[in-house]
Amino acid sequence: MVNAVSGANPYGNIQRLSQGSDGRVVYRVIDSEGKEAGKMSVAKEDVDTFEKSYIDIMSTAPKIHDYVAKNSKPEDLKRRKNLSRLAIGACGCIGAAAPLLMMRKAGTTKKVLSSVAGIVAGLLTGFGISLSLTTPPGAFKFAKATRNLSKIDIQPVEDSTILQATRM
């Protein structure tokens, strides 16, 4: 639960203010300079998802930022691109060769079908390995949190609405 977020954060913060009469929870958005940037409300049933997603984004954003800062040179990009191609190609070749070696005495149809299945499995495995080798740490958690935030109802709040909600 994000009742009050304190401390300096280069990406900004949020603070839980109150619960409105309409059942929505109101948050204050604070920018990276510590100034209020606005207010928003979230449906009561989405509060846990919102707060967990916010925490996930805030915990992974610095890791992604550091990774990008360290690995954004053209030679780093080229190295990761080559590493990705190597992983996908090697796994595809192993995927094709393994069934052929195992089915040396099988018929031609079985060899072809098993090789095709092996190539597909090898390429998919290579793609997964490539993704894990070249993706910034925390990127999957960040993407999941972003996807969760896009599914919930977040609305901007006018200051007059908050005053009416807190007086009740």
N, C-alpha and C positions, 0 to 999 in steps of 0.2 A: 504494500500500500504506500502510495506517495503522498503523505500528509504534508510534508515540507521538505523540500530539497534545498540543502544549503551547500555552501562551498562554491568555489569558482569552477566553472565548466566552460571549456572553449566552444561548446556547441549550444549552450543555453540550458535552461531548466524549466520545470513546471512545478506548481504548487497547487495542492488541493485546497480550494477555498470553502465551499459549502455544497449542500444539496438543495437544489431548487424545489419549489412546490410541485413542479411537473415531474419530479422523480429523477431528474438528471443531475449529475455531479459536475460542478463548475471548477475549472482549473485556470490558473493564471500562467501565462506563457512569459518566460523571462528570456530575453535574447542573450547573446554571448557577452555583451558589455554590462549585463546586470540590470538593464532597463526593462520595464514591462512592455511586452510586444502585443499583448491582447489577452483575450479570455476565450475559453471554449468550454463546451459542455459535452458530456458523454452519458449515454443511457446507463442507468444504474446496473443493468444486467451485463453491460460490457466493460465495467470499471476494471475488473481483474485482468481481462485480456488487454485493455489499454495500458494499464500500469506495468504489466509484465513485458509487453512489447516495448514500451518506452525504456524500461530498464535494460532489456536486451540490446536495443539500438544504442543506448548510451555506453554500454560496456564494450560493444564491438566496434563502434565508430573509431576510437583511437587506434585500435589494432589495424584496421583497414587503412586508415590514414597513414600510419607509419609504414605499412607494407608498400603502399603506392609511392610514398616519398622515396623509399629505398630502391624500388624496382621499376622506376619509370624512365630510366635511360634507354635510348634506342638499342644498345647492346644487350641490356637485360630483357627487353621485349623480344629481341631476336632469339636469345638463348631459350626463353620460355616457349617460344613458338617451335623451335627445333626440338626441345625436350618433349613437347606435346606430340609432334609428328612421330618422333622416335617411339614413344610409349604406345601410340595407336598402331603404328606399323609393326612393331615387334610383337605385340599381343595378337594382331591379325595373322601374322605369319605362324606364330606358335599355335593359334587356333586352327589354322589350316593343316599344319604338319602333324599335330597330335592325333587326329582321327585317322589320317592316312597311315601312320605308323602302327596304330592299334588295329587297323582293319586290313592288314596286308593280304590276308587270305580271303577276304570278303569279295563279293561281286562288284562290278563296276558301278552299278546303281547305288549300292550302299556306300561305296567310297565317295562318290560325288555328293550324295546327300549329307553324309557325315562331314565332309570337308566344307560344304556350304554352311552347315550349322556351326561348325567350328570357327569358320571365318567370322560369322555374325557374332558369335559369343566372344571371340577374341577381340573384335573391334569394339564391342560394347564394354568389355573389360578394360581395354586400352583407353577408351574415352573416359571411363570412370577414374582410372589412374591418372590420366592427364589432367582431369579436372581437379583432383585432390592435390596434385603437384603444383599447379599454376594458379590456384584460387587463393586469395588472401585469407588469413586466419579469421574466423568469425563471419565470413561472407554468407554462409548458408543460414546461420542464426539471424543475421541482419535481414536477409531476404525474407525469411519466414515471419519475422516480426513486422516487417513492412507490409507483407501480404495480409497479416492479421489486422493491422491498422486500417488497411483499405476496405476491409469487410465490415467494420463497425461504423455506427452513426456518430460522427463528430461534427458538432455545429459551432460556429462562432457565436459569441455572446456579447450583447450590448451592455454597457455599464448600467443603464437604467433597469435592465432585467435583473441584474444581480442585486441591486438595491431593493427591489420589490421582493425578491426571494428571501433575503436575509431579514427583512422586517416582519415576515410572517411567522 
